[in-house]
Amino acid sequence: MAQKIVAVFGPSGPNALSVTASSLGEQIATNHILLTGGTGIPDESVKEQAIIGAERAIRAGAAGRWIGVPKDGTRTASPSHGCGFLLRTEYQDERNYINALLCDSAIALKGGPGTDSEVAFCLVLGRPVVLFGPGWNELERQLRQPTSAGTAVAAMIDQMFPPPRSGDRPVDQAIRASRAASATLSHVHIDSVASLDKVGEAVTTALKSRGSADRTEIGHLLGNDHASQFLSWLSAE
């Protein structure tokens, strides 16, 4: 299987999931490309710990790479730390949509409204999501029911981006379109696992369940120059 982009979503700031996130990043980078909201500057957050794990695998000879999509900074697209790539969007929480657009699949550790919105955007875009660890039971139940899946996804978007959503930037339009599309969802691509030794199989199954992700929207959202730099890096396996 060609390298795919697998995102890791989870809570920001120091938390009890650091070791888990690092292990996930290491597993992903064994064969694929990790995506997080990190920068490659170590701290105790899920996003940075996942990158630490990916770097550990890469130093050990793995062929993987990583992508960071942080909130801050002037819009840039450039390689980082050898096997990484930083894509600064100038967006704040709106970059959650970018994360979902770029990945082929995602692993989500229960966090707050930001994590939920990333999961929701993935589901609207048809990206399979693996819900990892505790905290997902009630939401998973709603998502697995055809009569409540759309309502649940809409609520996940609304808690982070309450309607009416203002702004005319392309990303604002994309978020509004995702919210509207969620109303028609009756089936979403999710799985759930409780232990690290089951994650690899779940991700492989998720990636095989879908074709190549459609990222044609990236030029509209980030500008053609930055999108071209990113896509060139991505294609240079």
Disulfide bonds with the S-S distance in Angstrom:
none
